[in-house]
Structure formats: C-alpha cells, structure tokens
Amino acid sequence: MLRSGTLWQILRDAGKKVVKINVPMTDVEDAKETMIPGFLSPREGVPYPDEVRSKIKRKFGTGSIQGDIEMEILERVEADPDTFFQRIGEIMDEMAEVSLYLLQEEEWDFFMPVFMGLDRIQHFFWKHIDPTHPKYECGKFGKFVKDHYIKIDKITSDFMKSIDGETAFIIVSDHGFCPIYAEVSLNNYLEESGFLLRKNGEVDLEGSRAISYGYGDIWLNVRGREPNGVVMPGEEYETTRNAIADCLKAITIDGTKPIKDVRRREEIWWGPYLNEAPDLTVFFNVGYQAARRPLIASRSGKSRYLNENPRWSGGHDGTHDPADVHGIFGIVGPGIPKGKEVSVHLWDVAPTILELMGISIPSDMDGKPIELAEA
C-alpha cells in the first residue's frame, strides 16, 4: 500500500483532469480519471471508466488494450524472433492509435502514455546494435531494432503535432541500457566465504548469515528481524556487512573485476522505510549483472561463478548506476529554452511537473524541480 500520494493523485486533488495509459502498477480502485492500467496491474489493459471502455470498443473493436508483449511470445523470443518483433510493432501501433484518440477525445490537464516495447527489444537484441558487445551480430535484427527506434520517433512526433503551443511536452525513460556479457552467481561466493550454508543441496535459509535473491541485493539473516535470525544486531551486523562487502569487491575473474562497488543501504536510500531495503547492494561494472535465481550452481571451475550465456544481452539493473545507463529526458513548451542541457534525476520529474502546473510540491516528495529557465 502506498503511503504517499502518487503524482496523479496530487494532480487530481488539485482539481486537474488526468489521463494515464499503460502506466505500470496502477489500478482503477478509487481512481477518478480516465486510465488503462499497465504492466503488473490487477486490471491490466482494461480501460476505465465504463464509458471510456465503451468508446474504445466502438472505435477499435476491442474492450482491452495490450500494453506489453504476451508471455508466451516472450518465452519463445530466441526460437521465433520474427514473431516477437512483429507483435511488438503491433502493440506499439495500437497503443499509439488509442492514446492519440483519447488525447483528442478526453478532457485533460495531464496526459501520460507509456510504451514498453523498446525495453523488451533492447534486453534481448542489444548485441545486434552494439558493436562493442563480445557477441555482436550484424544483420537483420539490428535493422529491426532501429526500425522500432524510428517508429517511436514517429509516434512522438504525432503526439507533439496533436497538442497546442501552450502545452508542455515531456519525453522520459525510466532508465537507459548497457551491454550484458555475463551473470555472476553471488550466492556461490557467499557460500565459499562462509556466509551462506546449504542443506540437502538447497540454500539453508535458517543457518545462513546472508543470501542474495537475484538483483545484486544482499540480505543478512538478522536476529530479531528475521524468523530464525543468526546475526546479532549492532557490532556483529556491521562486521558481517563489512566482511561481505570486502569479499565481493575482491572478486577477480580472468583478470577482470565484475563488481564496481558494494554499498550499505544507508549509502543509497533514505526515509522512514530504510529498514525495508537490502542490507547491501552490489554495483556491477558494465557487462555484468547478478544471476537471477538464488540457487547455488553445482558446476565446477569458472562456470560455478559465472554464466557467460545470459538470456539477455542488454540490461540496466546490474550496474545500479545511472552514470552507466543514462536515460532520456526532453521537454519543450512555453518559456522553456531550446537546446539547453540539463542533468536530471528521475525523482526530479514529478516535482518539475507540479511546478509547471502551479501545484504545491508535497514535503515528503523526493527531488526538486529542474531548472529549465536560462540563468
């Protein structure tokens, strides 16, 4: 349950009309705006309210809008990449048509559509567009990727042509991308160093002092916090964290260090829910990410610690460092200078929108408005 207001809740409370389309993890519960819930939403793809759903069904012949590629196609992307690209294109086209229709049909002060396709494409086909990737393949799939870049450029242009000159237009990504060469099995290193135990071939959750669940997160088994904690809070907790960090930062594979840094949670996060963050987070160098499953590999030699054939050739959550996976932010509108370069954190976008719309920024909102005017 969210304990702070979302951007659209703040806008709605200020009397603004909101339309949001395919925004992940949104739901129609208590919603009073036009929306089509997106990825990981309980009612994903179903337009709301009923009159909007009826309007879309009359116009497009469907009462549900696919915002993300179907899992069965995603699972077969290696075996049938042509179907993958065809379906991604179809979804992007339909999402654009429906969004542009609602842009023109609905009353709104804030309009937000989300397009998922490029994320899926780049995860699987980064090696086809990055000549520096060790497994770079030049061919038709690289062209397919670039065709979809052109498609989203065209969609962006269509949106910009559909609004007036008094409306601010923002294009923003939630992250960038970088190559992935290999996955590192953190739990194997934790076991080797005595922090993780196994029982009957599986991770011993009760006896282990630490475990990783697959995204570079390290969780200590702290007494009083976990059901069967073994690490005492205080001095033992800090000593164990330091020892794990030193162990992982020292890893070298074939003369290469896959790990850039290991940081304590208080070095990354802040706020009243800091205690819900991982005790440590591993920052990988570009090209590496954590193995996705918290299993202990039974292989021997280098392959015990490294999967050199990961399913993804591109990613963004291995480095955990925005400097390695630059996202995109662009804005045009009245009073906004053209060609100005700005350094933006993702958490600055919401307060920037509120400031542009003349709405007070809540005291519990992270970030600050981006300085858009010329100095």
N, C-alpha and C positions, 0 to 999 in steps of 0.2 A: 504494500500500500504506500503510495506517495504521500509524504507528509508536507510537501511544499507544493505550491501551485505551479502547474505547467504554464508554458508561455501562452497557450490558447485559453487556459482558464483565466489568467490575468487579463488578457485582452477582452474576453467575454465579460468579466466582472466590470471592466471599464466601459462597457456598452458597445464594444466593437463586434462586428459580424465576422465570423471565422469560417473558412472552408479549408479542410485538410484532407488530403488524398494520399493513401498508401503510406501514411506515417507509421513506422513500426511501433508495436506495443501500445497501441491506442485502442480504446473501446468506446462503445456508444453509451455505456452506463453513465447516467447523469449528464450526458452530452446534450447541448442545446444548439449545436451548429451542424452544418452540412459536413458530412465526412464519409470516407470509405476507409475503414481500418486496414492497416498494412501488416507486414511480416510479424509473426508471433502474437498477433491479436486474436482474441477469442472468436470474433466475428469477421475474420479476415476476408476482405473483398466484397462485403455486403454493404451497399450504400444505405445511408441513414440521413434523414428520417424516411418514412414510408413514401411520402410524396416525391422525394428525390429518387428513390429506387424505382418508383413507377415511371417517372420522367425518363430515366436512363433506359428502362426496359422498352418503352415506346420508341425511343430514338435509336437504340443499338441492339434491341432484341435479346437482351440478357439482363438478369437481375443480380449478377455477381461479376465483379471485375478482377481478373487475375493480376496481382501486383508483383508476383515473384514466380520464378520458374518452378514447375511441378517437381516434387522429389524424385519421382520415377525417372524423369528425364535427366535430372542432376546426377542420379546414381549411375547412369549409363553414358555420361559425357565422354569418357575415354573410348568407349566402343562405338558411339554414334555421335560424333561431334557436329555433323551437319544438321541433325535434328535439333541439337542444343542451340546452335546459332539461329536456326530458323524460328524456333519457339521464342527465344529471347527477343528477336526482332518483332514478332507478332505482339508480344506482351507490351513492349515499349510503344508500338504504334497505337494499340488500343488505349493504353494509359494516357497517351498524348491526346488522342481524339476526345476521350471522356473528360479529361482535365480542361482542355480548351473549351469544350461545350459548357461545362459548369462555370468556367471563368466568365463566359459571356451571358449565361442564363441566371446565375445566382447573384444576389446582393452580397457584397463582401467588402471588408476593410483589410483583411489579411487572408491571403490565399497561398497554400503550401502543398504542392505535389512532390512526391518522392519517386525517383526512378532507380530501381535496384539492379538493372541489367549489367551495367559496366562492372560492378563489384563481382558478380558471378563470372563474367568473362575473364577479368584480369586474374582472378585466383587460378583459373585453370590454364590460361593461354598467355601468361606473361612471358614465358620463354620464347614465344613466337614474335614478340615485338621488342625484346631487349637483347641486343647483340652482345652485351657483356655477360649474359647468363651462360654458365658452362654447358647447358643443354639447348642452346639457341637453335631454333629451327626456322629457316626462311622458307616461306611457302604460302599456300592459300589461306591458312588460318591467321597468319599475320595480317593479311588483307581483310579478312572478315572482322578482326578486331578494329582495324582502322575504319572500316565501313560503319561500325557502330559508334565510333567517336564522331563521325560525320553526321550520323543520324541524330545523336543527342545535341549536336550543334544546331541542326535544323530545327529540332523541337524547341530549343532555347530561343532561336530566332523567331519562331512562330509565336511564342509567349510574349516576347518583347514587342512584337508588332500588334499584339492584341490589347495592350494597355496604353493609357494616355501618358502624356509627358509629365503629369503631376504625381505619378505613382513611382515609388522606389522599387527597383527590381534587384533581387539578390540571388546569386547562384553560389551554392556552398556544398562542399563534400564533407562527409563525416571523418574522412581520413584519406591518405594517399596510398601508394603501393610501392613495394620494393621486391626484388627477386628473393625466392626461397630456393636454396640449394639442398638443405638437409634439415632433419629434425633431431633434436638432442633429447635423449631419454634421461631426464633429470632424476627420476627415481632410482635408476641404476647407480648413479653417482652417490645419491643419498644412502643407498644400501652399502655400497663399497666403503663409504666413510663411517658407517656405523649408526647413522641417524634413522635408517628405515630397516625394519625387520620383515621377514616373510614367514608365513606359516602355511604349510601344505601347498606351497607354490604360489600363494597369493600374498598381497600386502597385509601385514598384521597391523590393522588399524589401532588396536589397543596397545600393543607393545612398542610401536614405532614412536620416535620423537618428532618426526617430521614427514610430510608427504606433499607431493605436487599432484594437482588434478588436471594439468594439461595446457595451461596458458602462461607458463612461467611463474605461476603462483606457488609459494611455499607456505604451508600451514603447519604450525607447531602444535603438538598434542599437549596443550597446557592444562595442568591440574586445576580444577575448579571452573574451567571454561568448557572443556570437552568432557563427554560422559565418562571416559576412562583415561583422563589425562595423566601423563607421567613427568612432564617438565614443570618444575616449580616456578611460579611467577617470581619476578624480581631478578636477582643476580643470575640464577640458572637460566632463566629465559633469555636474558641479554647475552650471556656467554654462549648459549646454543645458537642464537641468531648470528652472532659474530663468527662462530666457527663454521657454520653452514655457508655464510657469505664468502669467507676466505677460501673454503674448499672449492666452491663453484667458480669463483673468479680465477682460480689457479688452473682450471682445466685447459689442456692443450691437446689438440688432435691433429696429427701430421704437421706439427709446427704452426698450427692456426688456433687462435683463441676464439671460440664461438661466442663467448659471453663477454659483453662490454662492461656490465656492472650488475651488482645485486644491491637493491636498496630496501631499507626498512620502510614500513608503511607510513610512518610519520614524516618521512622524507618526500613522500609523493602526495599523500592525501591529507585532508584536514576536515574539521567539522565534528558534529556530535555523534556521527556514526563511524568514526575512525576504527573503532574496535571490531567492525564487521569486515574490514579489509584484510587481505592476506598479510601474514607477518613479514614476509619478504616477497619481492617481485624481481624476477630475473630479466634484465635488459640484454637482449642478444645483439650481436653485431649483424649488419645487413647480410642476408643469405641464410640465416638460421632462425629456427623457431623451436618451441618446445614440442615434444611428441604429444599428440592429442589425447592419449589414453593413459591413465595412471597405472599401467601394467609394468611389470618388471620383465624386460626382454631376457629370454633364455639363451640367446645367441652368444657366441664367444668372440673375442677379439674386438676390433673397432666397431663391428656391426652391433655389438651389445649396447653401445652407447649412441650410435649414430644411424639414422635411417637416411640413406643417400638417394632414396627414390620416393620422396613425399608425393602425395597426390596433387598438392598444389605446387605450382611453380612461381606463384606470386602471392604476397601476403602483406600484412600490416601490423599484426599483433605480436610479432616476435621481437621486434626492436623496442616496442613500447615507447619510442622516442619520436615525437613529431618532427624532429630535425632530419630523421631518416625516411619519413613517409609524409612529405609535405602534402597537405590537402589544397583545395582550391577555394578561394573566396573572391567574389567580384560583386560590385554594386554600382548601379547607375541610378540617377534620379535628380530631382530638383535640388540645386545647391550643392551637389556632390561633384568635386573636381574630377576631370577625366585624366587618366594616366598616372594618378598618384599611387605609389606603392605603400602598402601597409602590412605590418606584422600582426597577425590575428591569432588568438587562441579560440578554440571552438566555444568556450564558455563566454566569450565576449559577444557572440552573435545575438543572443536573446536580449541582453540589456541594450544593445545597439538598436534593435527593432523597437523596443519600448521607447527609447529616447526619440527615435524618428517619428513615432506615433503620438508623442506628447504624453506618455503614461509614466507615472512614477515607478521607479525600479525598487522592488522589494528589498529589504535589508538583508534577507537571507539568500539572495541570488549571487552566485559567484560571477566573477568577470566584471568588466566595466565597458561602457560604450566606446567604440572605436573612434579615434579622432579622424574624422573624414574631411573636415574643412582644411583649407590651406593655412599654414602657420602665418 
